């Protein structure tokens, strides 16, 4: 299982004072130095954290994989086709949300998503769809030629009881296995942290996890290097 770090909330901290520090690009380069497999950023329409300057500098400077999370809207699609990240992850996006609240409904948006995938593929970009651990949504993703799915893990991460947590873990395990049978790559993310990852890494059909807020929060107390390496150790030791 690979580990990519989402650096959005370094940009959130920078933007709180409308200044230049901390620089998310500098954080990304440090994270690469300390062993992450990729960098994830969400270029939102409202630019509440990551901006276009960040994305273009990351494309020039990082040496691992760039995963650009994005809504299926013309402006962001055009930027993605120009920047050419290794992976574009299509997510739902609402103005009022604090963070992405759930998976995209592939079935209800199949025409829009099919067209978006075709445009990104034409630019040489692999495409992932951020979905719930739902077989029907995964089938729809495969039908429109997505390369990957990213399973939304928020319900697992925020389960109020152990029973519900294990139920959600089983749903994710079955969804990942089903996606693999369809030939899809399988990523996962949302709400994963230093505690719940210890159970999560037992899922063998997940290729990569995307973790951001937990790592950034941890780095405030222990530094970037220790925060990154602690998460890498959790993943590697469990495997």
N, C-alpha and C positions, 0 to 999 in steps of 0.2 A: 504494500500500500504506500503510495506516494503522498507527500504533504506539500500543498501550496498554501502560502499565507496571503490573506486578504488584507490589504493595507489601507482600506478606505478611511478608517478612523484615525490614522495619522493625519490625513487631510482634514478630517473633522476638527481635530485639535488646532491645526494651523489656521483654519478658516474662522475659528471662534474669535480670533483677534484681527482677522483680515491682514495677516502678516505673512512672512515667508517661512517660518519655522514652527514646528518641525517639518522637514521636507519629506514627503512620502517616497520620493525617488531615492533619497539617501537611505531611508529605512529599507527599501527593497534591495538595494545593493548590499547592505549589511546582512539582511536575511539570506541572500544568496551565498555570501561568504561563509555563513554559519550552517549551511547545508540544506535549505529548502529546495524543493524540486520545481517550484514555479511561483509566479506572482499573479495575484488576482486583484482586479479593480473593477468597480461598477461606475461607469460613466453615465450618470443619470441625466435626464432631460433638464432637471432643475439645478444641476451642478452643485448640489449641497455639500459634496466633499471632493471627490476626484474631479479634475478639470481636464480640458483637452491638452493643455501644456504637459500635465503629468503623464498622460497616456503616450504622447509623442516622445517625450524624453525616455520613458521606460522602454519603448520600442527600440530606441537607439542604444540604450546602455545595458539592459539586463542580458544575461547570457543563458538563462533557463527559459522556461515557457511563460508567455504572457497570455493570460486568460481574461478576456474583456467581457464582463457582465454587462448586459444591455437590454433595453426594451426594443421590440420590433417596430421601430419608427424610422422614417426616412432619414432624418438628420443623423442619427447615431449609426444607422447602417452605412451611410456614405462615409462617415469617419472611419468606421471599422474597415471598410473596403480599401481605404487609403492607407491606414496604419498597418493592416495585415497582422493581427495577433495570431498566434498559433491556434487559439481556440476562442470562439465567441459563444458565450453562454446566454441564451435568451431567457429573461426573467420577467415576471409581471411587475408593473411599477405603478404605484399610486402616490399622489402628491402628499397625502396626509400621513403616510406610514412612517414609523421610526426606522424600520428596516423591512426588507422583503418579507411579506407575511405568509407566503405559501407558494405552492407550485403553480405554474401556468396551466391553464385549461387548454390542452392541445386540441381536444376534440371540438370544442366550440370555436377555436380560432385556426382551424386547419388550413384554410386558404391563405390567410395572412402569413402563417408560419412557414407553409410550403414555399411561398414566394420569397420570404426572407432567407430561408436556407439556400434556395437556388442562387440568390444574389451573392451570398457569402461564399458559397462553393465556387462560383465563377471567379471570385477574387483569391481563391486558393486557401480559404479559411475553413477549418473543421468547425462543426456546430454542435453544441450541446443544448438540450432543453431542460430547464429546471422544473421538475415535476414532483408530485406526491408519489409515495410508493403504491401506485395504483396500476394494475395490469392493463386496463383499458387505455389509460393515458400513455403508457409505455408502448403498447401496440401502435397507437396513433403516431408516436414519435418515430418508430421504425418505418411506418408506411410512408412518411414524407421525407425519408432519407436523412434523418439526423444521424450524426456520427456517434454521439454520446447522449446519455441522460445524466443529469445531476439530481440525485434524490434529496428532497427536502427533509432534513432531519430535525426540524424544529419541534415537532410533536414528541419525538423521542427525548430530545434534550430537556424539554419543559414538562415532562410527565410528572404529575403530582404524587404518584405512588409507584412502588417497585413493580407491582403487577402491570400497570399501564405501560411502564417503561419497557418491560420485557415483551409486552404485546406489540408495541411499536417496533421494537428491535426485530421481532419475527417478521413483521410486515416488510421491513426494509430488506431483510435477508432474502425473503421470497421474491421481492421485486427485483433485487439485484440479480438473482439467479435467472429469473425470467428474461431480463434484459440481455444478459450474456447469451442465452439461447437464441435470441434474435440477432445476435452479432453486434450489439451496441457496446461501446465502452461505458463504464459505470463510475461516475464520481458521486460525491456526497458532501453535504455541508449545511450549516445553519445551527448555531447554538452549541456546537461541539466544543468541549473544554478539557482541562487536564483531569477531570474526574470521570466524565461519561465516556471519554475516548478509550478508557481501559477495557470496557465491555465492547465497545463498537469495533475495535480493530479485529475482533474475532470473525467478522464477516469477510469471507475470503474472496467474494466476487466483486468487491469494490476496489477499483484501481487507484483512486486518489481521493483525499479529503481536502476541503477548503476550510481553513480556520483563520479567523481574523481577530474579532473583539477579545476573545480570551487571551490570545498571545500578546496583543498590544497592552491589555490591562496588566498582564503578568510582567511585561517588560518595564512598566513604571516602577515596580518594586525591586526587580532583580537584574534589570538590564536586558538589552536585546539578545545578546549572545546566549545567556542562560535560559531565557524564555523560549527561544527557538530550539535549543538543544534538549531542553526538558521534554518538549513535545515530540521531537524526533526519537528520543529514548523510549517514550511510552509506546510509540508505533513499532519501533524495531524490537523492543523486548517482548512485546506480545506476539510477534510473528515468529 
